[in-house]
């Protein structure tokens, strides 16, 4: 085994000594290889050009860093790329003796055309290649299409990029709204792009056309229309109740009037964010509490639409918060008020009946409203807690009451309203209890339906067993 390895090493050394040097590294520059990617082409068709520096054995000279001269003797009007400015190019170390110019050369005239490559330092080092150029036929209806933006979309910016696809290396003209004309060029990947600025609000139309060498239109795209909605949401007004001075931690309601259909509306008081919900078209509601500390607080709002447009307003309203009044005695525990459902005795007082009860159900709360009653001081809100009992849940001064939807399963409760007035003598008058209104107070309807179904089935089984 050792003798075999030793013999092999001696053979390799001998081959190195007797072999020509050209087998292991290239010799001096002998000529250039000039390669076009096609044997035939049409007038104005772009061709790839490759130039390779080689020695007499055809080996690429990777260290070549000379200057070359490139031109066509047969067609002085031939076009060459920017890299061949003034028809010259200097090789760099990164080229490693070979450089390729993509979509580089196009001829203006038909017939057998040539391309010469010379070494600027030695005119005896050259090469020439030839290609047959034919006359182009008149072209019409060349395919061109705008791919982006899509037709009939609505965008939130008045600056967009139009992109499309057509033949490579052609002039492209884009007409905007039948007025503005923009120019660009399709690249080697058959793609063109152009940024368009200052589009008008709402409807905009684009048409792209491809031009031939004589700058004649040889194809046009289908029109593409887009709508621009770059205007920020409009803030109209805000309403806070109660107004003026409010005691610390007092519940307050906020109404913001703005553009309809916003994706988000937020109010900020004392760095605390509260989301508003659209109750009616363009009317956004929220309920929060006044800050704990007394002081003057600015109210800020942030309005956002689905296109990313946003309106921020600072100090749209001012909240004056006073210190919370603490009673000397200990705060009594909440007392649950239970009343029997009885028909009140009518008297000679004016009619204070509750009419026009309306229920509005939102995602997170239900809202009861009713017609205002003249000469009333407030309204008592009751909830049914058992077969013949109700519970006083709140006293409100406006004909409106909000019930939060909470819990894990759908739940409905019965609510009733009673008008409260005060006679000249100071006597409190409580009028007839309104009809009960069924209000949703918990989500996920399917859960409660399942429970009801089970209860009905259990009752049926119980009655059947009892009869048996």
Secondary structure by P-SEA (a helix, b strand, c coil): caaaaaaaaaaaaaaaaaccccccccccccbbbbbbccccccccbbbbbbbbbbccccccccccbbbbbbbbcccccccccccccccbbbbcccccccccccccbbbccccccbbbbbcccccccbbbbbbbbbbbccccccccccccccccccccccbbbbbbbcccbbbbbbbccccbbbbbbbccccbbbbbbccccccbbbbbbbbbcccccccccccbbbbbbccccccccccccccccccccccbbbbbbbccccccbbbbbcccbbbbbccccccbbbbbbbccccbbbbbbbbbbbccccccccccccbbbbbccccccccccccbbbbbbccccccccccccccccbbbbbbcccbbbbbbcccccccbbbbbbbcccccccccccccccbbbbbbcccbbbbbbbbbbbbbbccccbbbbcccccbbbbbccccaaaaaaaaaaaaaaaaaaaaaaac
